[in-house]
Amino acid sequence: MPNFNGFGGGNMQQLLKQAQKMQEQIQKDKEQLDNSVINASSGGGMVEVKMTGKHEVVAIKIKPEVVDPQDIDMLEDLIIAAINDANKQIEDLAQKLMPNIPGGLF
């Protein structure tokens, strides 16, 4: 008759060690992602956004020639596009660093 005391003894210990190792690797990958800085742009470089892996915008650069008081909507669209590009790059980096972890966990 099989021994079920402690759910298999040695196998459970090995499983727990593997889970702990995986958790440590996930934490390292998350730290690497959080410390990353992504540069994104729109309008052929007219608007540039710098964002951390934590999705914090740390800088926005706007070329003077794109600033047209008669067309604020275009400038707003360029800023939105650059921020969305940065977010996409962060998600891509997260997938590259942690391909087996569902995106919703981070």
PyMOL commands that set and color helices and strands:
alter all, ss='L'
color gray80, all
select helices_A, chain A and resi 5-8+10-35+64-66+72-97+103-105
alter helices_A, ss='H'
color red, helices_A
select strands_A, chain A and resi 37-42+47-52+57-62
alter strands_A, ss='S'
color yellow, strands_A
deselect
rebuild
show_as cartoon
